């Protein structure tokens, strides 16, 4: 307990005043501004002027006069909250004015409890405002701080009470800084996790951009329209019988590297490798309105990339290879799927199954690229200047009750595109005639088509063995010829 709890002051002509001391037996100085000779709190008179008689007679009558020094060399300057060099005599004047006016602000006895409650309230409000990072909550918390500051000022000015505020503000600020630091570290870790995850599927630049956005919703499973690509290394089984494990590994690495580069070049997401097959898709995790067009262009580049790889193998006396590619578009479930022990960003759904079935169908039809009608419809006319769409047939795929109209794609880089377009139109007419049981018309159209293809066939016969065929006409014509061979004529004769 302090030695003194209060002082009793008896101002002349006034009632006695009891002025309480704080727990340290002290009063707080009632500052009135910056003070000093130019501060305006009190009137300063130079001792030299008084001694020289320059002060008018009677000017100090009835006034309380304190003698002191404001010269720096006399060492009576004190550092205070309002002035770093306040003369000590003015501090005495401030205390005297407070005693006479009865306005010495004191810390009330209940201040410790008030301080503890204010600290608890400040920490709670800080957590409430910072953790959600809501602008409205932040403004509410700042308004609360402003109200506390105003309340403290009013308590000082109106009730001569000193209420503790600095400790609550300091702890609140430190707690807010700690929460923000923790949140930033958590966000940084999340972004690193996102980047490491998406770097497995996306080009590094896109993975970094996606991670920088901190878009964790991109990982959540959702239904979205995607275009899915499956690519298989045809002839791999035969190669695996001839190549030693080391050479087989090098071949697969080169093949997978080619697929990865092409998929990433066209903005696709590389899902997984399945044996010697690869799966990729477009329009996730980043939306791509032209996802079908991107996928078709990637498929064309993949089909062209098989030529150099096959040429290298033939130069080593090994069988050549080709890529079998299937494309389909549809709404699937895409996102971070799996168990806590093993998760992956992938897509599942009917369109995924269809793309895989079409890739497998390339072996049966002997066509490098098969595109589902859903992808053809999604492309619209966006690729009409670059490719010609060649309808292969209506095919029944495993796992689906309804047949699927399947297309392949012919690049428009042919020396004579008008001839190629005429051949495509001739093929479509022959195919429709065959479906309509008009075998005679179908045979005539097919014969005309094969005749128009003869120059291309002659050119191919003189081309190097590794040259890529300009179109899958041989396999398609042979398949339709076999079909028409079993069909009756319109009059019922075979």
C-alpha positions in Angstrom: 0.0 0.0 0.0 1.3 3.6 -0.7 2.6 5.7 2.2 0.0 8.3 1.4 -3.5 7.6 0.0 -4.7 11.2 -0.3 -3.9 14.9 0.6 -6.2 17.3 2.1 -5.9 20.8 0.6 -7.4 23.9 2.2 -7.5 26.7 -0.4 -8.0 30.1 1.0 -11.6 31.0 1.3 -12.7 27.6 -0.1 -13.9 24.3 1.3 -11.3 21.6 2.0 -10.5 19.2 -0.9 -9.4 15.6 -0.6 -7.1 14.7 -3.5 -6.5 11.0 -3.8 -3.1 9.6 -4.8 -2.5 6.6 -7.0 -1.2 3.3 -5.9 2.3 4.7 -6.2 1.5 7.7 -4.0 1.7 10.0 -7.0 -0.4 12.5 -9.0 -0.5 12.8 -12.7 0.6 16.1 -14.1 -2.4 17.9 -15.8 -0.7 19.0 -18.9 -2.3 21.8 -20.8 -0.5 21.7 -24.1 3.1 21.8 -25.3 4.0 24.5 -22.7 7.3 26.4 -22.6 7.8 30.1 -23.0 6.0 30.0 -26.3 3.5 27.3 -25.5 0.8 29.6 -24.0 0.0 27.6 -20.9 1.4 30.2 -18.5 2.9 33.6 -18.7 6.7 33.7 -18.6 8.5 36.8 -17.3 12.2 37.3 -17.7 14.0 37.8 -14.4 16.2 40.4 -16.0 13.2 42.5 -17.0 11.8 42.3 -13.4 15.2 43.3 -11.9 15.6 46.1 -14.4 12.2 47.5 -13.4 10.7 47.1 -16.8 7.6 45.4 -15.4 4.7 47.8 -14.7 3.9 48.3 -11.0 1.1 46.1 -9.7 1.1 43.8 -12.7 1.7 40.8 -10.4 -0.7 41.8 -7.6 -2.9 38.9 -6.6 -1.0 36.4 -8.8 0.9 33.3 -7.8 4.4 33.6 -9.0 6.8 30.7 -9.3 10.5 31.2 -9.7 12.5 28.9 -11.9 14.7 28.6 -15.0 14.1 27.8 -18.6 17.7 28.1 -19.7 19.1 24.9 -21.1 22.4 25.4 -19.2 20.7 25.4 -15.8 19.6 21.7 -16.2 16.0 22.2 -15.2 14.4 21.0 -18.5 12.3 17.8 -18.3 11.2 15.4 -21.0 7.4 15.0 -21.0 4.8 13.5 -23.3 3.9 17.0 -24.5 7.3 18.6 -24.8 10.8 17.0 -24.8 12.2 20.0 -22.9 9.6 21.4 -20.6 10.9 23.7 -17.9 10.6 22.2 -14.4 9.0 25.3 -13.0 6.1 24.9 -15.4 5.5 21.4 -14.1 5.2 22.9 -10.7 2.8 25.5 -12.1 0.7 22.7 -13.7 0.5 20.8 -10.4 -0.4 24.0 -8.5 -3.1 24.9 -11.0 -4.5 21.3 -10.7 -4.5 21.5 -6.9 -6.3 24.9 -6.9 -8.8 23.9 -9.5 -9.4 20.4 -8.2 -8.6 18.8 -11.6 -5.9 16.3 -10.9 -6.7 13.3 -13.0 -6.4 10.0 -11.1 -6.4 6.4 -11.9 -9.6 4.9 -10.3 -9.3 1.8 -8.0 -11.3 -0.3 -10.5 -8.8 0.5 -13.3 -7.0 -2.9 -13.2 -10.3 -4.7 -13.8 -11.3 -2.3 -16.5 -7.9 -2.8 -18.1 -8.2 -6.6 -18.1 -11.7 -6.5 -19.5 -10.6 -4.0 -22.2 -7.6 -6.2 -23.2 -9.9 -9.3 -23.4 -12.4 -7.3 -25.5 -9.7 -6.0 -27.8 -8.2 -9.4 -28.4 -11.6 -10.9 -29.1 -12.5 -8.1 -31.5 -9.1 -8.4 -33.2 -9.6 -12.1 -33.8 -13.2 -11.5 -35.0 -12.0 -8.9 -37.5 -8.8 -10.3 -38.7 -9.5 -14.0 -39.2 -12.3 -13.5 -41.6 -10.6 -10.5 -43.3 -13.9 -8.8 -43.9 -13.7 -5.1 -44.7 -16.9 -4.5 -42.8 -15.5 -6.3 -39.7 -12.3 -4.3 -40.0 -14.2 -1.0 -40.1 -16.3 -2.1 -37.1 -13.1 -2.9 -35.1 -11.5 0.4 -36.0 -14.7 2.2 -35.0 -14.5 0.4 -31.6 -10.9 1.6 -31.2 -11.9 5.1 -32.0 -14.8 4.9 -29.5 -12.3 3.7 -26.8 -9.9 6.6 -27.5 -12.8 9.2 -27.4 -14.1 7.6 -24.2 -10.6 7.8 -22.6 -10.3 11.5 -23.6 -13.7 12.3 -22.2 -12.9 10.5 -18.9 -9.7 12.6 -18.7 -11.3 15.9 -19.5 -14.8 15.6 -17.9 -14.2 13.3 -14.9 -10.5 13.6 -14.2 -10.1 9.9 -14.6 -7.2 8.2 -16.2 -8.3 5.0 -17.9 -5.7 2.5 -19.2 -5.8 2.2 -22.9 -2.3 1.8 -24.2 -1.9 -1.8 -23.0 -5.0 -2.9 -24.8 -4.1 -1.1 -28.0 -0.5 -2.5 -27.9 -1.6 -6.1 -27.3 -4.4 -5.8 -29.9 -1.9 -4.5 -32.5 0.6 -7.3 -31.7 -2.2 -9.9 -31.8 -3.4 -8.6 -35.1 0.1 -8.7 -36.5 0.5 -12.3 -35.3 -2.8 -13.3 -36.8 -2.0 -11.6 -40.1 1.5 -13.2 -40.2 0.0 -16.6 -39.5 -2.6 -16.1 -42.2 0.0 -15.0 -44.7 2.2 -18.0 -43.9 -0.8 -20.2 -44.3 -1.7 -18.6 -47.6 2.0 -19.0 -48.7 1.9 -22.7 -47.8 -1.4 -23.1 -49.7 0.0 -21.4 -52.8 3.1 -23.6 -52.7 0.9 -26.7 -52.3 -1.2 -25.5 -55.2 1.8 -24.7 -57.4 3.4 -28.1 -56.7 0.1 -29.8 -57.4 -0.6 -28.0 -60.7 2.9 -28.2 -61.9 2.3 -31.9 -62.4 -0.5 -31.1 -64.9 0.1 -27.6 -66.2 2.9 -25.6 -67.8 5.0 -24.0 -65.0 4.0 -20.4 -65.9 0.3 -21.3 -65.7 0.8 -23.2 -62.5 2.6 -20.2 -60.9 -0.2 -17.9 -62.0 -2.9 -20.1 -60.7 -1.1 -20.5 -57.3 -0.5 -16.7 -57.1 -4.3 -16.2 -57.3 -4.6 -18.6 -54.3 -7.7 -20.0 -55.9 -8.3 -23.1 -53.8 -11.8 -23.5 -55.3 -10.0 -24.6 -58.5 -9.3 -27.8 -56.6 -12.8 -28.5 -55.5 -14.7 -31.1 -57.4 -17.3 -29.7 -59.7 -19.2 -30.5 -62.9 -17.8 -28.8 -65.9 -17.8 -29.2 -69.7 -14.3 -30.5 -70.7 -12.7 -31.8 -73.9 -10.8 -34.9 -73.1 -7.9 -36.4 -75.1 -6.5 -39.9 -74.9 -3.3 -40.8 -76.7 -1.9 -44.3 -77.1 1.4 -45.5 -78.5 0.3 -48.0 -81.1 2.9 -50.7 -81.8 4.3 -50.5 -78.2 3.7 -54.2 -77.5 5.7 -55.3 -80.5 8.5 -52.8 -79.6 8.6 -54.0 -76.0 9.5 -57.5 -77.3 12.5 -56.2 -79.2 13.9 -53.4 -77.0 15.9 -53.9 -73.8 14.4 -52.3 -70.6 16.8 -49.3 -70.8 15.9 -48.5 -74.5 12.2 -49.1 -73.7 12.4 -46.6 -70.9 14.2 -44.0 -73.1 11.5 -44.5 -75.8 8.6 -44.0 -73.3 10.3 -40.9 -71.8 10.7 -39.3 -75.3 7.1 -40.2 -76.1 5.7 -38.8 -72.8 7.9 -35.7 -73.2 6.4 -35.1 -76.7 2.9 -35.5 -75.4 3.6 -33.2 -72.4 5.1 -30.5 -74.6 2.2 -30.5 -77.1 -0.5 -30.6 -74.5 1.1 -27.7 -72.5 1.7 -25.7 -75.7 -2.0 -25.7 -76.4 -3.0 -24.9 -72.8 -4.1 -28.3 -71.8 -4.0 -30.1 -68.4 -2.0 -33.3 -68.4 -3.9 -35.7 -66.2 -2.0 -38.9 -66.1 0.0 -41.6 -67.9 -1.5 -45.0 -68.0 1.0 -47.5 -69.3 1.8 -46.2 -72.7 -1.3 -44.0 -72.9 -1.7 -40.4 -71.8 -4.8 -38.5 -70.7 -5.3 -34.8 -70.9 -8.2 -32.3 -70.9 -9.0 -28.7 -71.5 -11.2 -26.1 -69.7 -10.0 -27.0 -66.1 -8.7 -25.8 -63.8 -8.7 -22.5 -65.8 -11.8 -21.8 -67.9 -11.1 -21.9 -71.7 -14.1 -21.1 -73.9 -12.3 -22.5 -76.9 -11.3 -25.8 -75.2 -12.5 -28.0 -78.0 -10.5 -26.1 -80.6 -7.4 -26.3 -78.5 -7.8 -30.0 -78.0 -8.2 -30.6 -81.8 -5.1 -28.6 -82.6 -3.2 -30.5 -80.0 -4.4 -33.8 -81.4 -3.3 -32.8 -84.9 0.2 -31.9 -83.6 0.4 -35.2 -81.8 -0.5 -37.1 -85.0 2.2 -35.2 -86.9 4.8 -35.9 -84.1 4.5 -39.6 -84.6 6.4 -39.4 -87.9 9.8 -38.3 -86.6 9.7 -40.8 -83.7 8.8 -43.7 -86.1 11.5 -42.7 -88.5 14.1 -42.9 -85.8 13.0 -46.3 -84.8 13.0 -47.6 -88.4 16.6 -46.2 -88.8 17.5 -48.5 -85.9 15.9 -51.5 -87.6 12.9 -51.5 -85.3 9.2 -51.4 -86.1 7.7 -48.0 -86.5 5.0 -46.6 -84.2 1.9 -44.4 -84.6 -0.2 -42.5 -82.1 -3.9 -43.4 -81.6 -5.9 -40.4 -80.4 -9.4 -40.1 -79.2 -11.3 -36.9 -78.4 -14.7 -36.3 -76.7 -16.5 -33.3 -75.2 -19.0 -33.4 -72.4 -19.9 -32.5 -68.8 -17.8 -34.5 -66.3 -16.7 -34.2 -62.6 -13.3 -32.6 -62.3 -11.3 -31.7 -59.2 -9.1 -33.0 -56.5 -10.3 -36.6 -56.0 -9.1 -39.5 -53.9 -8.5 -40.4 -50.3 -6.5 -38.7 -47.6 -3.6 -41.1 -48.4 -3.6 -40.5 -52.1 -5.3 -37.7 -54.1 -5.0 -36.5 -57.6 -6.5 -33.8 -59.8 -8.5 -35.6 -62.4 -11.7 -35.9 -64.4 -14.3 -38.7 -64.4 -17.5 -39.1 -66.4 -19.1 -40.4 -69.6 -17.0 -38.1 -71.9 -13.8 -39.5 -70.3 -14.9 -43.0 -71.0 -16.0 -42.1 -74.6 -12.6 -40.5 -75.3 -10.9 -43.7 -74.1 -13.2 -45.9 -76.2 -12.5 -43.8 -79.3 -8.8 -44.1 -78.8 -9.1 -47.8 -78.6 -11.3 -47.7 -81.7 -8.5 -46.2 -83.7 -6.8 -49.6 -83.9 -10.0 -51.3 -85.3 -10.6 -48.5 -87.8 -6.9 -48.0 -88.6 -7.4 -44.2 -88.2 -4.9 -42.2 -86.2 -7.4 -39.6 -84.8 -11.1 -40.1 -83.9 -13.2 -37.2 -82.7 -16.7 -37.5 -81.2 -19.6 -35.6 -82.6 -19.8 -33.7 -79.3 -16.3 -32.2 -79.9 -17.2 -31.5 -83.6 -20.2 -29.6 -82.4 -18.3 -27.7 -79.8 -15.8 -26.5 -82.4 -18.5 -25.1 -84.6 -17.0 -23.2 -87.5 -13.9 -22.1 -85.6 -11.6 -24.6 -87.4 -13.2 -24.5 -90.8 -10.4 -22.5 -92.3 -7.7 -24.8 -90.9 -9.2 -28.3 -91.3 -11.7 -30.4 -93.1 -14.0 -32.6 -91.0 -14.3 -36.1 -92.4 -17.1 -38.2 -91.0 -15.9 -41.8 -90.4 -19.1 -43.5 -89.5 -21.7 -44.1 -86.8 -19.9 -46.4 -84.4 -21.1 -48.5 -81.5 -18.7 -48.1 -78.6 -18.5 -50.3 -75.5 -20.6 -49.1 -72.6 -23.0 -47.0 -74.6 -26.4 -48.0 -76.0 -26.6 -45.3 -78.7 -24.1 -45.1 -81.5 -21.7 -42.2 -81.8 -21.0 -40.3 -85.0 -17.2 -40.2 -85.3 -15.1 -37.8 -87.3 -11.4 -37.5 -88.2 -9.7 -34.3 -89.1 -7.8 -33.5 -92.3 -5.4 -30.6 -92.2 -6.1 -27.9 -94.8 -2.5 -27.8 -95.7 -3.1 -30.0 -98.7 -1.7 -28.6 -102.0 -5.2 -28.6 -103.5 -7.7 -28.1 -100.8 -10.7 -27.9 -103.2 -9.9 -31.4 -104.4 -9.7 -32.6 -100.8 -13.1 -30.9 -100.0 -14.6 -32.6 -103.0 -13.3 -35.9 -101.9 -14.8 -35.3 -98.4 -18.1 -34.5 -99.9 -18.0 -37.6 -102.2 -17.2 -39.7 -99.2 -20.2 -38.3 -97.2 -22.6 -39.0 -100.0 -21.2 -42.6 -100.4 -21.6 -43.1 -96.6 -25.2 -41.8 -96.6 -26.1 -44.0 -99.6 -24.7 -47.1 -97.8 -26.7 -46.2 -94.7 -29.8 -45.9 -96.8 -29.3 -49.4 -98.3 -28.6 -47.9 -101.7 -25.5 -50.1 -102.3 -25.4 -49.4 -106.1 -25.1 -45.6 -105.6 -22.7 -46.1 -102.7 -20.4 -48.3 -104.9 -20.5 -45.8 -107.7 -19.6 -42.9 -105.4 -16.9 -44.9 -103.7 -15.4 -45.9 -107.1 -15.4 -42.2 -108.1 -13.7 -41.3 -104.8 -11.0 -44.0 -105.2 -10.4 -42.8 -108.7 -9.8 -39.2 -107.5 -7.5 -40.5 -104.8 -5.2 -42.3 -107.3 -2.8 -39.4 -107.8 -2.4 -39.2 -104.0 -1.8 -42.9 -103.9 0.8 -42.7 -106.7 2.6 -39.9 -104.8 2.6 -42.0 -101.7 4.1 -44.9 -103.5 7.2 -42.9 -104.3 7.5 -41.2 -100.9 9.9 -42.4 -98.2 8.6 -45.2 -96.0 8.3 -43.0 -93.0 6.1 -40.3 -94.8 2.9 -39.5 -93.0 -0.2 -40.3 -95.1 -2.1 -37.1 -96.0 -5.5 -38.7 -95.2 -6.9 -42.0 -93.8 -8.6 -42.8 -97.1 -7.2 -46.3 -97.7 -8.5 -47.7 -94.4 -11.9 -45.9 -94.7 -12.4 -47.0 -98.4 -11.4 -50.6 -97.6 -13.9 -50.7 -94.7 -16.8 -49.3 -96.7 -15.9 -51.6 -99.6 -16.2 -54.6 -97.3 -19.5 -53.4 -96.0 -20.9 -52.9 -99.5 -19.7 -56.3 -100.6 -22.2 -57.9 -98.2 -25.0 -55.5 -99.0 -27.7 -56.4 -101.6 -28.5 -54.2 -104.6 -31.7 -52.1 -104.6 -33.4 -54.9 -106.5 -32.4 -57.5 -103.9 -29.6 -59.1 -105.9 -26.1 -59.2 -104.2 
